Amino acid sequence: MGVLGASNWRKVFEVFAWPLNACAVLIPDNDTAGNSWKEGFLDALKERCASVHVVQPKENDLTDQLRKTPTTQAELINLFKQIAA
């Protein structure tokens, strides 16, 4: 799910229909706002999910990371499957 940024994530988070035993992957931006969001959102996710994994991009955000290191859709899906395993 998209969470509307570091300051508005609670709006989406509260109405999202959480499946039982959900596995979440948190991909914060690599900046001050992203790190702040990660800390608050991570605690909230841990209360609702069976497992939570954080993937921290080396670049500013996931989009910048993908631009610098081209990744196919299959590679991304494989990465998320490995994280969820």
MOFENCOR-V135038 format. One line per field, one symbol per residue. ss: DSSP state (a for helix, b for strand, c for the rest). burial: 1 if it has 9 or more other C-alpha atoms within 8 Angstrom, else 0. A space follows every 50 residues. Layout:
ss->???
burial->???
//
This chain:
ss->ccccccccaaaaaaacccccccbbbbcccccaaaaaaaaaaaaaaaaacc bbbbcccccccaaaaaaaccccaaaaaaaaaaaac
burial->00100101100100000000011111111100011111001100110010 11100010011101110000000001000100000
//
